[in-house]
Amino acid sequence: MPVVAQTEVLVIGGGPAGVGAAVAAARNGAKSMLVERYPYLGGLASGGMVLVIDDMMDGPRQTVLGLGQEYVERLERIGGAVYPPVEDRYRPDEALWNKWSRWGSYDIYWHGALKPITYAVAFDPDAWIRVSNDLIKESGVSLRLHSWFSEAVVEDRKIKGVIVETPEGRQAILASIVIDTSGDAAVAWRAGVPVEEGGYIVSLVHRYGDVDTERAIRFEQEHPKEAYALNREAKRILGGSWEYWWLLTPRPGIIWCNCPHLQGFSAISVEDLTRAEFEARSRIEACYAFARSNIPGFEKSYLLDTAPQIGVRQGRLLQGDYIVTAEDIKEARWFPDSVARGRDYFTPYRSLLPKGVEQLLVAGRCYSATSAAQKISREIGPCVVMGEAAGTAAALALSANQLVRNLDVKTLQQQLRRQGGDPGEEPAPPKPKNNELSDGFSMASAGVLNTGQE
């Protein structure tokens, strides 16, 4: 088959981690190529319409910086992002809850009656695509859309490239280093690397248009018991959702529904995914009919769209040099080789390294973690900076003429820090406990800036 391209760093999958990896590799001097099966970039952030960036703060301190923060700033510049200002964050205040909770900007892991507002960003899916496109173009990444990964080319336990299916037929792309950001560890799996199939809920995210959101929120605040009963029935029809079954978006009158929650469907089974699409749509239509007839503010609404990609939270997971556990996440365990951070957890470089195949890195929601750990460490922001770490590592390894496995992690950490990131190279101070926050606490009074610096 034809070899259509040769590159130094080849990234498979154009979601948050993939764009982060490709851009970071190119900015660090490597010839970089990104391959994506859909006709747009963004993965589940755009195509799956997962429209909130969260897991970006360790209590009052911002931990997801670098390209993760750059995404937010670029989204804001084109009117595609809404998030709480610094002075509104991390204060358990009822007025702030009423102002920001319907944007999804609260600490969902807080164990208390009133969750603090945090730095979470509601964004527009098309704006995410526009920002992704700009990042790819400006950094000089070569992009191939409409190219579905099929096979890994491995020789003497070293990956040499991939084979993709395209409208032109099967094509080969050769590379010095391959980064698997496919979401389901597709490259690692086809290369013979140990993986594990996880299992979690899937969703078909959808949006309503022409919702009178001010009236809907006012009704909830003025008639909490009646509103609770109506929303509980909506969630029953959907078969489950998060705390809120609908959230606000940057577009007036358009709401986002990160549901229904569908249990028992394998994210890597064609039959299951097909059934899930039909099951989800029947629930969506039933809930819409109920909401339009019963919930104030929804009377003139319409179903705007459903996501072109079903929301897969967990498929295959890499079983790499280190497998992150749920205890690692919950206890915020620090690793000396940490190269990326999430909420209050650290991602070791070893969890990006597959066993048995050289010059292959894995980043994003399919990184090396147990199923239980991945469920609480797979959000958009952490995936962007995990990809940034992988792309930077690939470029540094090429520059040093060494295997990515042998890269000096300290060198990688220093470069990520120079790029404005927080690799987590040092242990973090403990975050405040529930009883350490009062109504008078604020990020501004604590001297914590938007950049995460104190």
N, C-alpha and C positions, 0 to 999 in steps of 0.2 A: 504494500500500500504506500501511497505517497507520504514522504516526510514533508509536511507543509511549513514547519518552523523549527528553529533551534534557539534556545534561550539559556540564560544562566539560572534564573529562578522561575519556576513554573508553578502557579497557584491554581488549584482546581476548586472552583466554587466562589461565586462573586457576592456572597453575603457579607455581613459586618466584619467577620474575621478575615475573609478573603480579600476584601478591599484594603483592610488594615495591613495585611501581609504584603500584598503586591505594591502598595504605595510605599511602605517602609523599606522594602528591598530596593526599589528604584531610587528613593531619596538617599539611600546609602551607597549608591553607585553601581548597583547590579543591573544587568539587563533583565527586565522583569516582564512576564506575560501572565495574564489572567484569563482563565477559561470558564465560561458560564453556560449552562444549558438553556436558560431562559433568554428572552430578548431584552432583558433589563437587568440592572444590578440591584443589589440590596437584599436578596434572599428573603428570609421571613420578615425582615424589618419593613420591606416594601411590598413584596409579592404576598407575604403572609399577613400583612397589615398588623404587625405587632407594634402598636403605636405609642408605646411608652418606653423610654430609656431609664432604667432604674438600676439598683445595686451599685450606685456610684459614690456612696458615702459611708464612712465608718463612724456612725454617730454623727457628731458635728464636723467631721473632717472629710473633705473630698479625697477619694482614693483613685478614681478613674480619671486620668489626665491624658496627656499626649494626644493621639489621634481621636480618642474618645471625646475629649473636650473640644477638639477642633471641629468635629462633626456638629456638636451643639452650636458652636459659634457661627458656623456656616449656615446651618438651618435657620438660626435666628435672623441672620442678615437678609434672607429671602422670605421672611415672614412665615416660616414653616415650623416654628417651635414656640411653646409656652411653658414656663417653669417658674417656681416661686423665687423671688429675689432673696438675697442673702439674709436680710433682716427678718424674713418670715420663716426661716428654716429652724427646725429642731426646737420648737416651742410647743408644748402640749396646751394648746389654746383653742377654745371652742370656736371663736370667731375665725381663726385661721383654718380650722378644720372645715367650717362651712364654706370658706373661700376656695380652698385648694383640693379637698379630698376628691371631688368629682373630676379632677384632672389626673387622678392616680398618683398624686405627689405626696404620699405619706409612707411612713416606715411600716411595711406590712409585717415585719418580724418583731415589732415592739410588743412586749407583753404588758399591756395595760389597757384601761378603759378608753383612754383618749390617746391615739397614736400621734406622734409628732409629725409635722410637715417636714419633708426632706427634699433633697435635690433630685427630682425625677422630671423628665422632660417629655411632654406630649408633643408629638410631631406629625406632620403630614406625610403620607407614604410617597407621593410623587416628589415632594421636596427632598426626601431621602435619596431617591434615584438621581435627582439633579445634582445633589452634593457629591454622591458617589461618582457620577460621570465627571464632574469637575476635578475631583481628586485624581482620578485615573488619567485624565488628559494632561493636567498640569504637571504631574510627576513623570510623564513619559512612559507609562506602562502600555505595553501592547495588549490589546483586548480582542478576544474571540468569543462572541456570543453564539447562540444556536449550536453549541458544541457540547454534547452529552458524554461525559467520561464513560469509557467502556472497560479498558484493560490497562494494567500497569506493565511497563516494560522493565523487567528486572534481570540483571546479569551479574552472576557471582555475588549475590546478596547485596547488590547496589542498584538502586532505581536509576533508570536511564531516561525515562520519559513516560508518556502515556499514549493510549489510542482512544480516539473520540469518535462518536457517531455524529454525522452532520448531514445537512441536506445534500451535500456533494458526495456522500458515502463515508467510509471509514478513512480516518486520517491519523497520522502519527505526529507527535510533537516531542522533540528530544530536549533534555534539560540536564544541567549539572546538579540541581537540587529541586525537589518537588515538595510543595507544601499542600497537604490535604486539608482543605477547609470546606469539604463537601457537606458537612452537617451529619452525615451518617458513616464517616470513616470509610467511604467507598474505595478510595485509592489504597489505603492501608489494607483493607480486607482483600482486595484483588491482588495485592502484592504478597499475600500469605502471612501478614502480620496478625498476631492474636488480637481478636476483638470479642466483645460481648454484646449480645442483643439486650437492650434495656426495654422497659415497658412503662409508659406513662400515658396520660390523657392526650387526645388530639382535639383540635377545635377548628371550626370553619368560621373565621372572624368575618364580621359583616358590619355595615354602617346603615344608619337611617338618615334621611334628609328631612328638612323642614320641621324639625322638632322645636317647639317653644321651650328651650332649655331653662330660661328664667322662670317660667310658670311651673315647670316640672320640679325644679329645685325648691321654689317657694312653697309648693304644695307639700313636699317632703318635710320641710322645716316647720310648717304650720300645722300639719296633720300627720305627725310621725307614726302613730299606730296604724292608721289607715294606709299610709304609704308603705309601711313595712309589710302589711298583709298583701298588698298588690305586687310589690317587688318579690316577695317570697313565692307567690304564684307564678310570676314570670320565670323565676329561676327553676321552679318545679317543671314547668313546660319545657324549658331548655335542657333539663337533666343535669343542672349544676352550673355554677359559674364562680368567679371570685366574689369578694365581698360586695362589690357593685357589678351588676350585669351590664351597665352602660356607663360610659365616661365621656367627658367633653373632649373636643378636638380643636385644633387651631382654626378650623373653618366654622363660622357661625351657623347654627342650626343643624350641624352634622354631628351625630354621636357615634361612638365606637363601641361595639359589643364583642368582647374577647371571649366568646362562647359560641355554641354550647360545648360543654365538656363531655367528651365521648370516651367511655371506658372500654377496655378490652380489644382495642384495634392495634395491630402491629404496624409500626411506621415504615416497615420495609416489606410489607406484603401488598402486592398489587390488588388482590381480592379484598383485603381489609380496607385499604385506602379507598377503593371504589365504593364499597358499602358505606364507609364513613361519610363520603361526600353526599350521598343520597339521604342518609339518616340525618345528617346535620341540616340539610335544606328543609326537610319536613318539620324539624323542630323550630327552625328560624321562622318559617312562615306561620306556624301556629302561635308562636310568641308574639310576632308582629301583629297578628289579628287581635290577640288579647290586649296588647298595649294600646293599640289605636282605639279600641272600643272602651277601655277602662281607665287608662292613666292620664290625668290632666297634663296637657302639653304635647301629647302624642296624637291628637285628633286629626291633624292635617299632615301627618308624617307619611313618608313612603320608604320602602326598602331601596336604598341607594345602590348598594353593591355588596357582593361577597368577595372575599379574597381569592385571587387566582390560584394561590397555593394553600393547601390545607395546613393548618398550624401543627407541625410536628415538633414536639418538645424533646423527644428522646428516641433515637434509633439505635444504630450500632455505636459502641463506645470502645475507644482504643484501650488496650491493656499494655501500657508502656513501661518504661523503666521505673516509674513510680506511679501507683494508682492512688489518686486522691480519695480519701474516705469521707463519710458524712461527719465523723468526729473531727477531721481536719477542718472542715468548713464551720461546724457549729462552735468549735473551741478556738477558732481563728489561729490555728497553728501556723507558726512562722517557719519558713524553709530558707536556709542560707542561699539556695539557688533560685529563689523567687524572682520571676521576671515580669509578672503582671499581678494586678490586684483587682478584687471585686469589692463587694460591700465591706466586709471586715475579714476577708479571706485572702490567702496568698496562693499563687499558681507557680509551682516549681518547674524549672526548665525540663526536668526529667519527665514530667507528665506530658510533654510534647514530643518525646522521643520514642518511636516504636522499637520493639524488639525484633532483631533478626534481619532488618533491611537498613542499609546505610543511605545517607543523603535524603532521607524522608523526614519531614516534620508534620505534625498534626496539630491543628488549632481550631478553636471554636467549640461548639456544643458537643463535639465528638471527641474531646480531649480525653486523656487517660484518667478516668474517675469511675467509682462505683455508681450504680444506678441511683442510689440514695443521695450520693454527693452531687451528682450532676443535676438533680432536680432542684437544688438550691444554689447552683453556681453556673447558670447557663444564660444569663441575661445579655442583652445587646451590648451595653457598655463594656463589661468585662471581656466579651468576645472580640470586640474591636481591638482592645489593647493586647489581648493574647495573640491576635494575628499580627499586630505591630511588632511584638517580641519575636515571633517566628520569622517574619520577613527581615528584621534587623539582624537576627542570628544568621540567616542564610547569607546575607551580604557580607557580614564580617567573616564568616567561614571561608567564603570565596576569596576575599581579600587576603586572608592569612594562609590560603592554600591548604586547608585542613578539613577534616570531616566535621559536620555540624555536631556530631556526638562529642567531639574532642574540643569544642570551642570553650575558651576560658569564660566562665559565666560572669566573673567580675567585669571583664571587658564589655560584655553585653549589657550588664546592669548600668555601667557608667555611660554607655552610649544612649540607652533609653532615657536615663536621667537628663543627659544633654539635650535630648529631643523634647524635653518637657514632660516626660512621663514619670510615673511612680512605680518602679519595678518591685518595690517592697524589699529592698536589699537589707533593710534593718527592721527589727521588731517594732511594731507600733505600740504607743502607749495605750492602756486600756480605755475603752470608750465608756461614757457615763452609764451608770445603771439606772433603772427606773426611778429609784428614790433620790437620785442625784440631780434630776431635772425638776425645775420648778417653773411656774408661770413666768418668772422673771428671767429665765435663761434664754439667751438668743445667740445665734452665731455671731452677730455683730458685737455683742458685749463680750463674747469669748475671744474676739480678735481673730476669728477664722475667716479668711478671704475666699473668694470664689475659686482661686487657684489651688486651694488645699493647703496653703502655707499659713502658719500661725504667726 
